[in-house]
């Protein structure tokens, strides 16, 4: 995701934070200073700790998805934290509907477990304090009521907040608004009785309907954050259905049907400018790089070569190419080929049968074919799908 930078690597999964995440802390300082007319350091620190703890819970929520998916052989490219939550970018979806159900349910389950683990705190406080906390919770959900509470410490607020926020995160995510966790659970249950494509279509319709309802309610209450989330859910549900439909189309064809037998080979010793000229001659943007004995050594994208020229580098392509390669077989489905091209970010892969190089499959060829098929079948192209 653009605008995100890596801050950690946990369980061999990169954890990234989007730059907009910092806006939360701007909001904290603004809220504290405007509400009190001054910046109370202690209250600001507790609020900051609360926000960090909440997003730590969101991170654990996403690891619930990622580690459950790993159990079924599905990797996670990264986990990105955003102001509205987190996203675990799985390499692919589970093919088995029951596995998809477990992967989707794992996130909210983590939040429920965290809320339960916070409950023992209330065993160590007095009955009077518990009564005060109960009154405060009622007041939290009904600010206009007459409730009395006193002597609630910041630590009390912290544990109550952890319980309430984790319960709210879990329950909100369980709403059957695809592509949220609840929507994915709904899709998995439908997939057990029908195909994934049809199940995704129904789940998408339900998700879009709920998103419209949430949008109307949010605008009536002037809750613009909730309105933004509802718009995000609406368009994400629509794009997810389109992606599944396109995936269904690609699954009906094999790599051998569109591989490119004629391609421009580049060599490790080629000069940068010569490589660009070769590419322009045939309009190619991704290349395989060979050694002098015509063994595949890696791959290279046109923009990488141009960037090297811009920086006035000199020498052969060996110093800037992406070393190594993953090969496709002509009998592989285009669906699997698409996932591999996207996952390894090479842009081009050799097609090999019994040790013989038959040709290449690159992003341009695959996307052009997908465009043709989607136009024939009336499937709108997803905005920005060329990754």
C-alpha positions in Angstrom: 0.0 0.0 0.0 1.4 3.4 -1.0 2.2 5.8 1.8 2.9 2.9 4.3 6.3 2.3 5.9 7.5 -0.8 7.7 8.0 -0.5 11.5 8.4 -4.2 12.5 8.5 -7.8 11.3 6.5 -10.1 13.5 6.2 -13.9 12.8 8.0 -13.1 9.6 5.2 -10.8 8.5 6.0 -7.1 7.7 4.0 -4.7 9.9 3.5 -1.3 8.3 1.9 2.0 9.4 0.3 4.4 6.9 1.4 8.0 7.2 -2.2 9.0 8.0 -2.0 7.0 11.2 -0.2 10.0 12.7 -3.3 12.1 12.3 -4.7 10.2 15.4 -2.2 11.8 17.7 -2.8 15.2 16.1 -6.5 14.6 17.0 -5.6 13.6 20.6 -3.6 16.8 21.3 -6.2 19.0 19.6 -9.0 17.4 21.6 -7.3 17.6 24.9 -6.3 21.3 24.4 -9.7 22.4 23.2 -11.8 20.5 25.8 -9.8 21.8 28.8 -8.4 25.0 27.4 -5.0 23.6 28.3 -2.9 20.5 27.6 -3.2 18.2 30.6 -0.1 16.0 30.3 -1.3 13.1 32.5 -4.7 12.9 30.7 -3.0 13.2 27.3 -0.6 10.4 28.2 -3.4 8.1 29.3 -5.4 8.9 26.2 -2.4 8.2 24.0 -1.8 4.9 25.8 -5.4 4.0 25.3 -5.2 4.7 21.5 -1.9 2.8 21.2 -3.4 -0.2 23.2 -6.5 -0.1 20.9 -4.3 -0.4 17.8 -2.2 -3.1 19.4 -5.5 -5.0 19.7 -6.3 -4.2 16.1 -2.8 -5.5 15.2 -3.5 -8.7 17.1 -6.9 -8.9 15.4 -5.1 -8.9 12.0 -2.5 -11.5 13.2 -5.5 -13.6 14.1 -6.4 -13.6 10.4 -2.8 -14.0 9.2 -1.7 -16.8 11.5 -4.9 -18.8 10.9 -4.4 -18.4 7.1 -0.8 -19.6 7.5 -2.1 -22.8 9.1 -3.7 -23.5 5.8 -0.6 -22.7 3.7 -1.6 -19.1 2.9 1.0 -16.4 3.4 0.5 -12.8 4.3 2.3 -10.1 2.3 2.0 -7.5 5.1 -0.2 -6.0 7.7 -1.0 -2.3 7.4 -2.3 -0.1 10.2 -4.7 2.7 9.1 -6.6 5.3 11.2 -9.8 3.3 10.6 -8.2 -0.1 11.5 -5.9 -2.6 10.0 -5.6 -4.7 6.9 -3.9 -8.1 6.6 -3.0 -8.6 2.9 -3.2 -12.4 2.3 -1.5 -13.8 -0.8 -4.8 -15.6 -1.7 -8.1 -16.6 -0.2 -8.7 -20.1 1.2 -10.3 -22.4 -1.4 -12.2 -24.3 1.2 -15.2 -22.4 2.5 -14.8 -23.7 6.0 -11.2 -22.6 6.1 -12.3 -19.1 4.9 -14.9 -19.1 7.7 -12.2 -19.8 10.3 -9.8 -17.2 8.8 -12.5 -14.5 8.8 -13.7 -15.4 12.3 -10.2 -15.5 13.9 -9.9 -11.7 14.0 -13.1 -10.9 16.0 -12.3 -14.0 18.2 -9.0 -12.4 19.2 -10.9 -9.2 20.3 -13.3 -11.3 22.4 -10.4 -13.1 24.0 -8.7 -9.8 24.9 -11.9 -8.5 26.5 -12.3 -11.6 28.5 -8.6 -11.4 29.7 -9.3 -7.9 31.0 -12.2 -9.0 33.2 -10.2 -10.4 36.1 -9.1 -6.8 36.9 -12.6 -6.2 38.4 -12.0 -9.0 40.9 -9.3 -6.9 42.6 -11.4 -3.8 43.2 -14.2 -3.1 45.7 -17.9 -3.7 45.1 -18.4 0.0 45.5 -15.9 0.7 42.8 -17.5 -1.9 40.5 -20.8 -0.2 41.0 -19.3 3.2 40.1 -17.8 1.7 36.9 -21.2 0.2 36.1 -22.8 3.6 36.5 -20.2 5.2 34.3 -20.7 2.6 31.5 -24.5 3.2 31.6 -23.8 6.9 31.4 -21.3 6.3 28.5 -24.2 4.8 26.4 -26.8 7.2 27.8 -25.2 10.6 28.5 -28.6 12.3 29.2 -29.4 9.9 32.1 -29.0 10.7 35.8 -26.2 8.5 37.0 -23.8 9.0 39.9 -20.2 7.7 40.0 -17.0 8.9 41.7 -13.4 7.9 42.4 -12.9 6.2 39.0 -9.2 6.2 38.3 -7.4 6.4 35.0 -6.5 2.7 35.4 -10.2 1.9 35.8 -11.0 3.8 32.6 -8.2 2.0 30.8 -9.5 -1.5 31.6 -13.1 -0.6 31.0 -12.1 1.0 27.7 -10.1 -2.0 26.7 -13.1 -4.3 27.3 -15.6 -1.9 25.6 -13.5 -1.1 22.6 -12.6 -4.7 21.9 -16.2 -5.8 22.2 -17.2 -2.9 19.9 -14.4 -3.8 17.4 -15.4 -7.5 17.4 -19.2 -6.8 17.0 -18.7 -4.1 14.4 -16.5 -6.5 12.3 -19.1 -9.2 12.6 -21.7 -7.1 10.8 -22.5 -9.0 7.6 -21.3 -6.1 5.5 -18.9 -7.7 2.9 -15.9 -7.3 2.8 -15.7 -6.9 6.5 -15.1 -10.1 8.6 -18.8 -10.7 9.1 -19.4 -10.4 5.4 -16.6 -12.9 4.7 -18.1 -15.3 7.2 -21.5 -14.8 5.5 -19.8 -15.4 2.1 -18.1 -18.6 3.4 -21.4 -20.0 4.7 -23.1 -19.3 1.4 -20.1 -20.9 -0.5 -20.9 -24.1 1.3 -24.2 -24.3 -0.5 -23.3 -22.6 -3.8 -20.2 -21.5 -5.8 -17.9 -18.8 -4.5 -18.8 -16.5 -7.4 -22.5 -16.6 -6.6 -21.9 -16.4 -2.8 -19.7 -13.3 -3.3 -22.4 -11.7 -5.4 -25.0 -12.1 -2.7 -22.6 -11.1 0.1 -21.6 -8.0 -1.9 -25.2 -7.0 -2.4 -25.9 -7.3 1.3 -22.7 -5.4 2.2 -23.6 -2.6 -0.2 -27.1 -2.4 1.2 -25.8 -2.1 4.8 -23.3 0.4 3.7 -26.0 2.6 2.2 -28.0 2.3 5.4 -25.0 3.2 7.5 -24.2 6.2 5.2 -27.7 7.6 5.6 -27.7 7.2 9.4 -24.2 8.7 9.6 -25.1 11.8 7.6 -28.2 12.3 9.6 -26.1 12.3 12.8 -23.3 14.3 11.2 -20.9 11.4 11.9 -18.5 11.9 8.9 -16.0 9.2 10.0 -18.8 6.6 9.9 -19.9 8.0 6.6 -16.4 7.6 5.2 -16.3 4.0 6.4 -19.7 3.2 4.8 -18.5 4.6 1.5 -15.3 2.6 1.8 -17.3 -0.6 2.5 -19.7 0.1 -0.5 -17.0 0.4 -3.1 -14.7 -2.3 -1.6 -17.6 -4.8 -1.7 -18.3 -3.9 -5.4 -14.6 -4.2 -6.3 -14.3 -7.5 -4.4 -17.1 -9.1 -6.4 -15.6 -7.8 -9.7 -12.2 -9.3 -8.7 -13.8 -12.7 -7.9 -15.6 -12.6 -11.2 -12.5 -11.9 -13.1 -10.6 -14.6 -11.1 -13.4 -17.0 -12.1 -12.8 -16.0 -15.8 -9.0 -16.5 -15.6 -9.5 -19.9 -14.0 -11.1 -21.1 -17.2 -7.9 -20.6 -19.3 -4.3 -22.0 -19.2 -1.1 -20.1 -19.5 -0.3 -21.9 -22.8 -3.2 -20.1 -24.4 -1.7 -16.7 -24.2 2.0 -17.1 -23.6 4.3 -14.9 -25.7 6.7 -17.1 -27.7 8.4 -14.1 -29.2 10.2 -12.0 -26.6 13.3 -9.9 -26.3 16.1 -11.5 -24.3 18.4 -9.2 -22.3 21.8 -10.3 -21.1 23.7 -9.5 -17.9 26.4 -7.7 -19.8 24.0 -5.5 -21.8 24.4 -1.8 -21.4 21.4 0.1 -19.9 20.8 2.2 -23.0 20.9 -0.8 -25.3 18.3 -2.6 -23.1 16.0 0.4 -23.4 16.4 0.5 -27.2 15.6 -3.2 -27.4 12.5 -2.8 -25.4 11.3 0.2 -27.5 11.9 -1.7 -30.7 9.2 -4.3 -29.8 7.2 -2.3 -27.2 8.1 -4.6 -24.3 8.3 -3.4 -20.7 9.3 -6.6 -18.8 12.3 -8.8 -19.7 14.0 -12.0 -18.8 17.8 -11.6 -18.2 20.2 -14.4 -19.4 23.8 -15.1 -19.0 26.2 -15.7 -22.0 25.1 -19.4 -22.2 21.4 -18.4 -22.4 20.6 -19.5 -18.9 17.9 -17.5 -17.1 19.4 -15.4 -14.3 16.6 -13.1 -13.4 14.1 -10.5 -14.6 14.0 -6.7 -15.1 11.4 -4.0 -15.6 11.7 -1.2 -18.1 11.2 1.4 -15.3 14.2 0.0 -13.4 16.4 0.4 -16.4 15.3 4.0 -17.0 15.8 4.8 -13.3 19.4 3.5 -13.5 20.0 5.7 -16.6 18.4 8.7 -14.8 20.8 8.2 -11.9 23.7 7.9 -14.4 24.7 4.4 -13.4 26.9 2.5 -15.7 27.7 -1.2 -16.3 25.7 -4.3 -17.1 22.2 -5.2 -16.2 23.4 -7.8 -13.7 23.8 -5.1 -11.0 20.1 -3.9 -11.2 18.1 -7.0 -12.2 15.9 -9.0 -9.9 17.9 -12.2 -9.5 16.3 -15.6 -9.7 13.0 -16.6 -11.2 9.8 -18.6 -10.7 8.6 -20.5 -13.7 5.1 -21.3 -15.0 4.0 -24.5 -16.8 1.8 -24.1 -19.9 -0.9 -26.1 -18.2 -1.1 -23.7 -15.2 -4.3 -21.8 -14.9 -4.2 -18.0 -15.6 -5.7 -17.5 -12.2 -2.7 -19.1 -10.5 -0.4 -17.2 -12.9 -2.0 -13.9 -12.0 -1.5 -14.6 -8.3 2.1 -15.5 -8.8 2.9 -12.4 -10.9 1.2 -10.2 -8.3 2.9 -11.9 -5.4 6.5 -11.9 -6.7 6.2 -8.5 -8.2 8.5 -9.4 -11.2 6.1 -8.5 -13.9 7.3 -11.4 -16.1 7.7 -15.2 -15.7 9.2 -17.8 -18.0 6.9 -20.6 -19.2 8.8 -23.9 -19.2 7.8 -27.5 -20.1 10.2 -30.4 -19.5 13.2 -28.0 -19.2 12.4 -26.2 -22.4 11.7 -22.5 -22.4 8.5 -22.0 -24.5 8.0 -18.3 -24.0 7.0 -15.8 -21.3 3.9 -14.5 -19.6 4.0 -10.8 -18.5 1.6 -8.4 -16.9 0.8 -6.5 -20.1 -0.2 -9.7 -22.0 -2.2 -11.0 -19.1 -4.1 -7.7 -18.4 -4.8 -7.2 -22.1 -6.3 -10.7 -22.3 -8.3 -10.0 -19.1 -9.6 -6.7 -20.5 -10.8 -8.5 -23.7 -12.6 -11.2 -21.7 -14.2 -8.8 -19.2 -15.5 -6.6 -22.1 -17.0 -9.7 -23.8 -18.7 -10.9 -20.6 -19.8 -7.5 -19.4 -17.5 -7.4 -16.3 -16.4 -3.8 -15.6 -12.7 -3.4 -15.1 -11.6 -2.5 -11.6 -10.1 0.9 -11.3 -6.3 0.7 -10.7 -6.2 -3.1 -11.2 -2.9 -3.0 -13.1 -0.6 -3.5 -10.2 
